[in-house]
């Protein structure tokens, strides 16, 4: 499965809800990821440009998007930014493949 990292912001509605009924949302996020065919690896509340960071595994971009759309439809999260991620070990094999391909590649204008 592919790893996806999602950052986002809470809306005023979410902050008001959290103040009215403080709770750890990890289980709710995990259940949403499972419903989308994935698995929550980590959920963090963060400071700065984004309010939260989610690291999850998913079988497809479509499934992950369905989960994100579900969350966004509640009006409690916004500005979702999601990127796929690979491990450093996988990156090493990508670099090795690119290295072997480089000899046969001609840049534009050459």
VENBEL-V81762 format. One record per backbone hydrogen bond with DSSP energy under -0.5 kcal/mol. NH is the residue of the N-H (numbers start at 1). CO is the residue of the C=O. E is the energy in kcal/mol with one decimal. If there is no record, write none. Layout:
nh=NH co=CO e=E
nh=NH co=CO e=E
This chain:
nh=2 co=58 e=-2.0
nh=3 co=85 e=-0.9
nh=4 co=56 e=-3.4
nh=5 co=83 e=-2.9
nh=6 co=4 e=-0.5
nh=6 co=54 e=-2.8
nh=7 co=81 e=-2.6
nh=8 co=52 e=-1.5
nh=9 co=78 e=-2.9
nh=11 co=76 e=-2.0
nh=15 co=11 e=-2.1
nh=16 co=12 e=-2.7
nh=17 co=13 e=-2.2
nh=18 co=14 e=-2.5
nh=19 co=15 e=-2.1
nh=20 co=16 e=-2.2
nh=21 co=17 e=-2.2
nh=25 co=23 e=-0.7
nh=29 co=25 e=-2.5
nh=30 co=26 e=-2.7
nh=31 co=27 e=-2.4
nh=32 co=28 e=-1.9
nh=33 co=29 e=-2.4
nh=34 co=30 e=-2.4
nh=35 co=31 e=-2.3
nh=36 co=32 e=-1.4
nh=37 co=34 e=-1.8
nh=38 co=33 e=-3.2
nh=39 co=57 e=-2.3
nh=41 co=55 e=-3.0
nh=42 co=55 e=-2.1
nh=44 co=53 e=-2.9
nh=46 co=51 e=-2.3
nh=51 co=8 e=-2.4
nh=52 co=8 e=-1.6
nh=53 co=44 e=-2.4
nh=54 co=6 e=-3.1
nh=55 co=42 e=-2.8
nh=56 co=4 e=-2.6
nh=56 co=54 e=-0.5
nh=57 co=39 e=-2.9
nh=58 co=2 e=-2.7
nh=64 co=60 e=-2.1
nh=65 co=61 e=-2.9
nh=66 co=62 e=-2.1
nh=67 co=63 e=-1.9
nh=68 co=64 e=-2.3
nh=69 co=65 e=-2.9
nh=70 co=66 e=-2.0
nh=71 co=67 e=-2.1
nh=72 co=68 e=-2.8
nh=73 co=69 e=-2.1
nh=74 co=71 e=-1.2
nh=75 co=72 e=-1.6
nh=76 co=71 e=-0.6
nh=78 co=9 e=-2.5
nh=81 co=7 e=-2.8
nh=83 co=5 e=-2.3
nh=85 co=3 e=-2.6
nh=91 co=87 e=-2.3
nh=92 co=88 e=-2.0
nh=93 co=89 e=-1.4
nh=94 co=90 e=-1.8
nh=95 co=91 e=-2.7
nh=96 co=92 e=-2.3
nh=97 co=93 e=-2.1
nh=98 co=94 e=-2.7
nh=99 co=95 e=-2.5
nh=100 co=96 e=-1.9
nh=101 co=97 e=-1.7
nh=102 co=98 e=-1.6
nh=103 co=99 e=-0.6
nh=104 co=101 e=-1.0
nh=105 co=102 e=-1.2
nh=110 co=107 e=-1.5
